[in-house]
């Protein structure tokens, strides 16, 4: 103990200088050499051990150990390579577990730069850890290497810590200069002090002080290297390397180093990036990067796919590929936003299993209201000045997104900024869009998705991709000619003549939003690239009914995203040759004229001219097969198509990710001559899930007529009831359950189907959508949509039954004969027992499907 009744540093003379240590103190030592920190840390630990204090040493750097075990000491070995959030969470849980009045020694914070490469995250770590230690009345020692950090980072640490002490070693002489000693004062406290023969004396003479500082290396606030982040210094070093004589090995090593900081940690992605990105490419990415950190999976996938195409066939893709014009908001900005808006502690609590869902909504609200740092806001403004009044889209690009094994399709938000109006209004629109993208990281669907894939403990920083929207001004609207998604492998064929390896696309006229979402009353054009005109529907009437009737566009006059009837857009002077995308619907146009309706033209969107006259199909085959060949894995792309001045198509590749697929699997022997009374379901085509053979242990059936009679509020209640049944299926019981529901599962309009989120149905093994023509409910064969991707990743078999068609059978007698166990499963749902029927099959219901014959049957088996 010191003479001041406080804690001791282990050095009585230093205690005199700073009037001792107090509970809650965080002590930061800024040193030239780690040995200087070690000497003071050893004295502190020796004193603490003698006083019987609990001591914790946090070991995470590859430098020599700071202190050796002494007294009541615990040593925790941590790995910062797992990322800022995981590392910080581990530290906070140690602090929480150890409790109050502990004495801590940390390895050098400067060594975190080796893994995180950015001062920003070192400052963030200290800013969220220091107050937590203070609350628990601990005393903690930290070290920073002088000149390793920017002035801004040191300023953030100075602002947060209680003590900041400079230590200089000049020609073997040690000097201590207290820069901050919180809540205490003496007349000589903030003078430099010389350490000599066990004494510490203040330097009061101006002559002596001036002589001292004149010998200090790197002093002076104008030193250029100190004013920039360690991150920027790395990229400046790379620039200098390219401008100087250097070996191929040096460039390759620098490329890998920067790829690990900005592209990915995933070894598969890194291998492809090293092969196709040059060091100049990475520096070009850096020039369009706001903040620091990774650019995220969506940005990486887009850039890498483009580089693959350009390198494989530069002559072709130089004209066929529309240049991208994008900026990237680094993943570090996301965490800094959370830290600076005071939400980090809540973030730490949310990561605990018991708070995983409960605190997510609060965090979402915080993210929607936060403020960005001034320097980041300035960069946002410069970016928007660059784009002018061109529409942009702010897209999620998280660390885990679009990776091998986890697509996160539709789980995070992407928002259009129409970008019209005054600079202030455009800036506000952009910031709100980015806040919403950040907040989507805490959406229920995203949380469920991460948890089901064991990613809930992983670092999931949200980077963002800001892209110029592809398209053109068309009257007062803005949209591309075509938007769509493409798949290099079509694992969900609907006809025996389709070749899965040729791939498929799902396209729409206008913005591509309608190609990735299950849109109400609307159907994108699904095209097998092996046979473009082959559709999942047989009759001409069905092909007309299940086609696109609305167009998504940006309304430049009203600064809004709009959904316009196709007939209205077709009648406008948009400059679009509608013959490229369809054929006039002469019958409907005749009725329009007879009724005297103005400003409408009816078209059937067949896309024949696009497929056969403009080279779209061979271009997409080439694009998909080329990227798949490099990935050695099927891929999923998002794209737009426009026409250049020569009336040739140009493809804008917006996104590329590994495609999760289900292969055809082994051929299934389909049963013959099943008695009619044993057939529960039979169909031909319109199923997704490949060759299948498995038993169904539970069936959940929603009666179409009963459901259609319910008020809207009760339809939502049925959806929540299905969610509760779904949770019980996923409760470790191993059921193989089938959901049979009228219309669309996952619609936002209850009159069209069941308004559930995917997280409320994701534990079912089979989903069956059935039509109810009398009530306007029909399945959506959404090959290629986000819903489709969810089905694939969750390994869910899907079928659509259009009642009344030949080859389609659903034996309702089987449902009526079975005992409804709904009340036993969910007692509160008993009021819906006439509409929702749940029964166990005892394992006597078998589902089989065969891709080659396109047959599907679900039937009772004996025994």
Secondary structure, DSSP 4 states (H G I P E B T S, - for coil): --TTSSB--S-HHHHHHHT-B-TT-EEEEEESSHHHHHHHHHHHHHHHHHTT-EEEEEE-SSSPPS----SEEEEEE--GGG-HHHHHHHHHHHHHHH-SS-EEEEEEGGGGHHHH--HHHHHHHHHHHHHHHHHTT-EEEEEEETTSS-HHHHHHHHHH-SEEEEEEEETTEEEEEEEEETT---TTTTSEEEEETTEEEE---HHHHHHHHHTSTT-STT-HHHHS-HHHHHHHHHHHHHHS---HHHHHHHHHHHHHHHT-S-HHHHHHHHHH--HHHHHHHHHTEESSS---HHHHHHHHHHHHHHHH-HHHHHHHBPPP-EEEE-HHHHHHHHHHTT-HHHHHHHTSGGGTTTTHHHHHHHHHH----HHHHHHHHHHHHHHTTS-EEEEEEESSTTBTTB--TTTS-EEEE---S-HHHHHHHHHHHHHHHHHGGG-HHHHHHHHHTT-TTS---EEEEEEEPPSEEETTEEE-SEEEEEESS--S-SSTT--GGG-EEEEEESSTHHHHS--TT--PEEEETTBTT--S--SHHHHHHTS--EEEEEETTTTEEEEEEHHHHHHS--S--GGGT-EE-HHHHHHHHHTT--S---EE---HHHHHTS-HHHHHHHHHHHHHHHHTS-EEEEEEEEE-TTS-EEEEEEEEEEPP-----S------S--GGGEEEEEES-EESSSEEEEEEEEEEE-HHHHHTS-HHHHHHHHHHHHHHHHHHTTT----EEEEEESEET-S-GGGEE---GGGTTT-SEEEEE-BGGGTB-----TTSHHHHHHHHTT-EEEEE-TTSTT-EE-HHHHHHSPP-HHHH-GGGGGGTTTEEEEEEEEEEEEEEETTTTEEEEEE---
